[in-house]
Amino acid sequence: MGNQKVGKHSFCLLSPPVIKAWASVAGEKETSGPLGTTFDVTCEDSYFGQRSWEQAEKRMQQLALQTLAKKACIGQSDFQLVFSGDLLNQCIGSSFPLRNTNIPHIGLYGA
């Protein structure tokens, strides 16, 4: 990625970042809204086939990564940096699919 480590958990980019691809996953409520046709992956089941909301958030993030890799024509091991967010506690759902990948992750917060 061409970065310089600044601290234990931070780095400085040597050149401006470029977004080459993106992916979005939405549930039933988002799909029925005015942007419903713009999402890459949608599901009428708010739990995405999972037992809990937390597991559903994790599944949504996994689907987003898989879709992103497919759209960018790369393998998941080729990701240099992932920006993601969720509505759970401090982006915990976003971090689950990335835990054992060594892919740098920047959590996006917003409500």
C-alpha positions in Angstrom: 0.0 0.0 0.0 3.0 2.3 0.3 2.4 3.7 3.7 4.5 4.7 6.7 3.6 3.5 10.1 3.2 6.5 12.5 2.1 4.7 15.7 0.9 1.4 16.9 -2.5 1.8 15.2 -2.0 4.6 12.6 -0.2 5.2 9.4 0.4 8.0 6.9 -0.5 7.5 3.3 2.3 8.4 0.9 -0.1 9.2 -1.9 -3.8 10.1 -2.0 -6.2 7.1 -1.7 -8.1 6.0 -4.8 -11.4 4.2 -4.6 -11.4 1.6 -7.3 -14.7 -0.2 -6.3 -17.4 -0.2 -3.7 -20.2 -2.5 -2.7 -23.4 -2.1 -0.7 -25.7 -4.5 1.1 -29.2 -3.7 2.3 -32.1 -5.3 4.1 -35.8 -5.2 3.6 -36.4 -1.6 4.8 -33.6 0.0 2.7 -34.7 -2.0 -0.3 -38.3 -0.7 -0.1 -37.1 2.9 0.1 -36.2 5.4 -2.7 -32.7 4.0 -3.1 -33.9 0.4 -3.2 -32.7 -0.3 -6.7 -29.2 1.1 -6.2 -27.9 -1.6 -3.7 -25.6 -4.4 -5.0 -27.1 -7.1 -2.7 -30.5 -7.0 -1.0 -32.4 -9.4 1.2 -36.0 -9.4 2.3 -35.0 -11.1 5.5 -33.7 -8.4 8.0 -31.7 -11.2 9.7 -30.0 -12.4 6.5 -30.8 -16.0 7.5 -29.0 -15.6 10.8 -30.2 -16.1 14.4 -29.4 -12.6 15.8 -29.0 -9.0 14.6 -25.3 -9.1 15.3 -24.8 -12.2 13.2 -26.9 -10.5 10.5 -24.5 -7.5 10.5 -21.6 -9.8 10.2 -23.2 -11.6 7.3 -23.9 -8.3 5.6 -20.3 -7.3 5.9 -19.2 -10.7 4.5 -21.5 -10.2 1.5 -20.2 -6.7 1.0 -16.6 -7.9 0.9 -17.5 -10.8 -1.5 -19.4 -8.4 -3.8 -16.6 -5.9 -3.7 -14.0 -8.4 -4.6 -16.1 -9.6 -7.5 -16.8 -6.1 -8.8 -13.1 -5.1 -8.5 -12.0 -8.4 -10.2 -9.7 -9.2 -7.3 -9.3 -11.7 -4.5 -10.1 -10.7 -1.0 -6.4 -11.1 -0.1 -5.7 -8.2 -2.6 -7.6 -5.6 -0.5 -5.2 -2.9 0.6 -7.6 -1.0 2.9 -11.3 -1.4 3.8 -13.6 1.4 4.9 -16.8 0.1 6.5 -19.4 0.9 9.1 -22.4 -0.6 10.8 -25.1 0.3 13.3 -23.7 -1.9 16.1 -21.4 -1.0 19.0 -18.4 0.9 17.7 -18.2 -0.9 14.3 -17.8 -4.3 15.9 -19.9 -5.9 13.1 -17.7 -4.4 10.5 -14.5 -5.8 12.1 -15.7 -9.4 12.4 -15.2 -10.5 8.8 -11.8 -8.7 8.7 -10.4 -10.1 11.9 -8.1 -12.8 10.5 -7.4 -11.3 7.2 -4.6 -8.8 7.9 -6.5 -6.2 5.9 -6.3 -2.7 7.4 -9.7 -1.5 8.4 -11.0 2.1 9.0 -14.4 2.2 10.8 -16.9 4.7 9.6 -19.3 6.1 12.2 -22.6 7.8 11.5 -26.1 7.6 12.8 
